[in-house]
Amino acid sequence: MTIEQIYTGCLAQGAYYITSGGEAIIIDPLREIQPYLERIQKDNVELRYILETHFHADFVSGHIDLANATGASIVFGPTAKPAYKIHLAADQEILSIGKIKIKVIHTPGHTMESTCYLLYDEEGNETALFTGDTLFIGDVGRPDLAQKVSSDLTQEKQAEYLFDSLRQKIMTLPDHVIVYPAHGAGSACGKNMSSETTGTIGQQKENNYALRPDMTKAEFVRELLHGLSPSPAYFPANVMMNINGYKDIANVLKEGTKPLTAFDFELLANEGDVLILDTREAQVFAKGHIPNSINIGIDGGFAPWVGSLVPNIKQEILLVTDAGREHEVVTRLARVGYDETIGFLAGGFSEWVKASKDVACIHTINVDEFSQIQKNNPSIQILDVRKPGEFEKQSIVGADNVPLDYINENMQSLSKGQTYYVHCAGGYRSMIFTSILKARGFENLIEIKGGFKDIKESGKFSLTDSEVVVK
């Protein structure tokens, strides 16, 4: 028997590949299935089951395409009602794979169909639990996602279901059982996840706040809901894609990686509501880019930021990428359901310049320049686009917190005639923020290179924290 966790850092997501006796199962696969197919062929095993722990909100699973390619059965737990053929497993049902067995454990709470899978090894020992979003390392799944697609459920009721599932089904398992969750730190599916991606039931009983043995149901609900930030805007759309189905990933990749000349690119960009998405590094983008394009760098939390900031999941997208990275970009967009990429600028931005097309830039300054400007004019408008928790911990005295996460909601509070100095923690989010505003007609924007990290290290600014103002 082998168990492999296939972890994808940009989504903080763990899929699982398990083999025994010439057969295999895959749990919660990503959208792109080719790596799984290659692995199955290499290991010379038959894929028997694709186990889904629930209808995912933060990514589009590859279960449908994988089943079509291999003939494996898609398995969901009780109450799942997708629009395609599945094996609807009963609570406590046993599945056999080679010389091992998997018990289906229905654990409603994160969502109503949420299910964990308990693995018994060749000797029949309870060995590993694949918990999906029911139990994380240091946390449990947020209970507010189901209400996004069903008005009959409240987050309080979901939290009560989760309390019962944890105590009646998860905490009764032996302490040595290894916990394999669907996510780790950085995922929006919980609020306090550890950077560790595996643990044991015993460790979680000792260290996970939600598994305290003396906790009442009311205390659990209150603590679970406290400090729960709004879920990203794309979550409901991803849930519905996982329920109803989606385009074949091969077709998405074929359409998205269509090379376009600068002339054809410009024609498509001018045809209608098309988003030009530039995925190059922030400061490279600042020095020159296609007018009205927005920057979300591929070397960062790319897909979740696209999902949070591009409201329409059916948005047609044209890409500007670093040479040779267009396939990667289209793949990562598809992971979160953005399937309408219609091509990329062949040869990259340099081809746009060679074609003598219009070029836009973003004004950026370093921290020393920023310090001198503020010294000469203390009343300048500073926008800190970090999350509220980061801002509250420490910020520049007098700065306004306008989090990137909520830019679409907060933009109306900003004036196109005002000059704004924009920073985040390190420069990734501030360039996204500035590019979005510039594409919507804001011209007086100055981005601070290095962000709050360089600001703090410079010692040249008055900073606040939760208690005092320091110089």
PyMOL commands that set and color helices and strands:
alter all, ss='L'
color gray80, all
select helices_A, chain A and resi 9-11+34-43+63-70+146-148+155-170+201-207+209-211+217-225+235-244+249-256+262-269+282-287+302-309+326-335+349-354+367-376+388-393+404-413+428-439+451-458
alter helices_A, ss='H'
color red, helices_A
select strands_A, chain A and resi 2-8+13-20+23-27+46-51+73-76+87-88+94-97+100-106+115-120+126-132+178-181+199-200+259-260+274-278+294-295+316-320+341-345+363-365+381-384+394-396+400-401+420-423+445-448+463-465+469-470
alter strands_A, ss='S'
color yellow, strands_A
deselect
rebuild
show_as cartoon
